[in-house]
Amino acid sequence: MTLRKPALAMAAIASLALAGCASNTPSSTGGGDGGQGQAQTLTLGILGEPRSWDPSQAHVGHVLQPYQVAYDSLLLREPDGALSPMLATEWEYNEDNTVLTLDLRTDVTFSDGAKFDAEAAKANFDHFREANGPQMNQLRAVDSVAAVDEDTVELTLSAPDPSLEFYLSQAAGLMGSPAALGTESITTEPVGSGPYVMDKASSVPGSQLVFTAREDYWNKDLQKFSSVTLKTLADITARTNALVSGQVDATILDPKAGKQAEGSGMILESNQVDWTGLLLMDRGGEVVEPLADVRVRQAINYAFDRQTILDQVRLGRGSVTSQMFGPDSGAWVEDLEDRYTYDPEKAKELLAEAGYSSGVTIEVPALPAEEPTLLAVLKQQLSDVGITLNVGAPTTTTFTSDVAAKKYPVIQYNLFQGEPWVAINQLISTQALYNPFKTTTPELQALIDDVQTGGTEAAEKAQAVNEYVTENAWFAPLFRIDQMYYHSPKISVTPQVQQAVPSIYNYAPAK
Amino acid sequence: MTSFILKRLASGIAVLLTVSALTFFLLYFSSGNIARNIVGDQASPEQVAAKEVELGLDQPLIFRYFSWLGSAVQGDLGTSWFTSEPVTQALSSRVPVTMVMVFTAMLIIAIVAALIGVAAAVRRGWIDRLVQVAAVVGDAIPGFVIGILLVTLFAIQLGFFPATSTISPGAGATAWLISLTLPVAALVLNGVTGGAQQIRSAVIKQLERDYVRTLRSRGISESEILFKHVLRSAAPAGLTVLSLQLIGMLGGVVIIESIFALPGLGPLAVLSTTQGDLPVVMGVVIYTVVVVIVVNLVVDLLNGWLNPKVRVS
C-alpha cells in the first residue's frame, strides 16, 4: 500500500514526460502494417496465472482466458453474449427444461492424441462435479450425465438451471483429455483440444507461459496467431511499462495508468463488467437494527452524489446507476437506472420517519484491493445525512469466510454484472454468499422461482427480481465500472460482454 | 576457528527452527479460511470442508507443523496451494534471478562505496561534503522511485533496455544482462550513498586514533598508513554496514522485482503472503533466513581474518 500513491505520482510524471515524445513511440508498430503474416505472435499481460491447468479448476471472468488458449469449450460465447457451436454442434432441452442433449463434433482430438467423443465429455463432467473446483456450482443442478452414443451426451437436471448453457461456454464446458484428468501433471501442463499447446520448456510459472499453435487444430478460424505468450504482470506499473514499450500487445490498466498508454498510441477497448456500491446485507437488522427498515436503506441510497463520486474515484470512467443488473443481462430496467438520485433532504426525511433522526452507525471493512478514496467519500456523504460509516481494519484472506460468517452487516465491493441467474445465486437467493443473513420474502422467492423455471424467458423474468431488490434497497449501487483494456495498433481486439479481459478468440492481427 | 564455525552453525539452525515455527503459527492465525479462498466465493460449506481435508487443514496445528518440518528436512517443501507448482521448483527458478541481482548490486556498492568513502575521509573538502549530502538524498529517495525513473528514461523513452524482464529458460547471458541492468542500477544508486557515508566515518575514526599519529611520527608514508593499517582496522565496520545493507536489500528487491516484472523471489513472496499460500511462504522464509545466516557467518569469518582480536574473543 505504501507503494501505490508514490507510484501513481511517478506514473503521472512519466506520462507528462511521455507526452513530449509520444510521436516516436508508436513508430515500432508502423512497420508491421505492410506485411501481416500468419506468423504473428500474441503477447498478453495477465494479472495472474491459473491455480491449476486441470479444467475442473478453471475460473470465470478474466481468469477464464488462459484456459481458452489450451482448451476448447462445448459452446462458444460470442463477444455479444450469444452462444455458438464449438465442440457441441447442437443442443436442446426437453419440454420442462430438465434434460439437455448435446450433439458433439467427431473430428476433434486432444493434444495427447486421445479422441474427443461423448465418453470424453462425460468423463469431463463427472470429473468437474467431483474435483471440488472453484466453479463446481456451475454443474450443481446436474443430476447425472449419460453418453447416449458416440456423439451425443445427455445432462439430466434435478431442477431447471437457466444458466447451464452459459456455463457450458465457461469453466464447466472446458474439455480436457480423459486420460489426463485428475493426474498430477495436468495441474502444471494443460492437455486440451484447444488452438494452442503449452511449450513447457520456454515457460516459467509465475513469469511467462508460452504456447504454440497446434498444427492439426480443427478450427483454423479460431487460431489467429502462431504463438501466444501470457506474461504475468501483477504490478500495474510493470503492465503499463510493458505495454507502452511494446513488450506486450494488450493488457488491462486503470484510468490513471491508461492516460499514459493513450499518450503513446495505445487503443482503449472499454466495457462495463462490474458494479460497485454498498451491499446492505443485514436487511433483517440482526446486527444493525435500523437496516431492517426499508426507509433507512433507501435513505442510504439517496445520500450519494453518484456522479461526483465517480468523477473523483475513477476520473468519470463508468456510468452511475441504482440497479445491480447490467444492460447486457436482460434483467436490466431502464427506469431503475436513476431510481435513487442525490437527495440529502429526502434521505434525512426518511431517516426521521423511520425514527432514526438521531443517527445510524454502520461498520464496513476496508478492502485493500479497492480504491481507498471510495470509502472516504462514502463516509463523508453519509455523514451529511446523519449516518456514521466506520471503516474497519483492512481484510484480505479472511474476507469471503468473514462474509459467510455474517461478520459484516454492510460491505463495499465490486461485483460482477453477469447473467441474471448467476447474479441471483451470488447476491439475492438464500443460498447466495452475499446474502449471508439469508433475507427473503415469499414475494421475492416467488419471483426467483419464476426465473428458474422461465426457460428462454428467464432473463426477462429477472426484471421483476431487479425491481424488487432495487425498490427495497437491498443494495446501494453507485456506478458500473469501465474496464480499461488497452492494446497496441498491431492487433485488433473485440471486447467481450461481461468480461474485463476479452476471450482469446477476440484477438486478431490488425488488418 | 572450527569451533567458532560450528557454534555459529548451531545457533543458525536454532534461529531457522524458531523462525520457521513462528512463521507457521503466525500464518495460521492471519490467513483465515484458505480453503474457502481456494474453492471460491460460491462454494458450499461441504466444498470448503472437503478442500480443508485435502490440504490437511483439519489436522491439529502442531501436527501440521511437524509434518511440514519432517518433509522440509528431507528437502521436500511441499506444493503451492495456489499454483500447484512444487515449492522447491518455484524457488529454484527464482532464486538465481534474485541472487544474481543482489550480489551484483552488492559487489558494485562495496567497490564504489569504498572508493568514494575512503576518498572522502582522506581528502575531505568537497568530496566529503558531496558524500554527506548524497547520503541524505539517497536515504530519502526510495529505490523503487529510482527504478521508475530509470525505466521511464532508459527503457520507454530511449529504448536501450526492456521495460520488463526478458529472462526465460535458456535465455543467454545477454538477456540476463539487459534485463538486470536497470534493476541493479536502481539498487546500486540507493545503496552506494549510504555505504560511502558509513565507510567514510569508519575511516575517519581510525585516522584520528593515536596509533596513526605514532605511525606518522615515525615517518611512515601516508599511503602505507592508509592501506596497511587504517583500512584494515576500518574494514570490520565497513563490512558490517555492507552486510546490513545486503540484508536490507532483500526487502527493497521485492518492489524492484515487481516494477521490472522479474521472475525473482520478491513477487513470489508478496503474492504467496497475501494469498496465505503457506507452503510457498515457508519456502521463501527458510531461504531468506539461510541467506541472512550465511551472510552473517561470512562477515564474521572475514572480520576474524582481518582482525585477530575478533578471533580471540
Interface residues (C-beta under 8 A of the other chain):
Chain A: L3 P6 A7 M10 A11 I13 A14 A17 L18 C21 T25 G48 E49 R51 S52 W53 H59 N132 G133 P134 Q135 M136 N137 T187 T188 A201 S202 S203 V204 P205 G206 S207 Q208 V210 K231 T232 L233 A234 D235 T237 A238 N241 A242 V244 S245 Q247 S264 T396 T397 T398 F399 T400 S401 D402 V403 A404 N425 Q426 L433 Y434
Chain B: S30 S31 G32 N33 I34 R36 N37 I38 V39 G40 D41 Q42 A43 S44 Q47 A50 K51 E54 F82 T83 S84 E85 A90 S93 R94 P142 F144 V145 I148 L149 V151 T152 A155 I156 Q157 G159 P162 A163 T164 S165 T166 I167 S168 P169 G170 I255 S258 I259 F260 A261 P263 P267 L268 L271 T274 Q275 G276
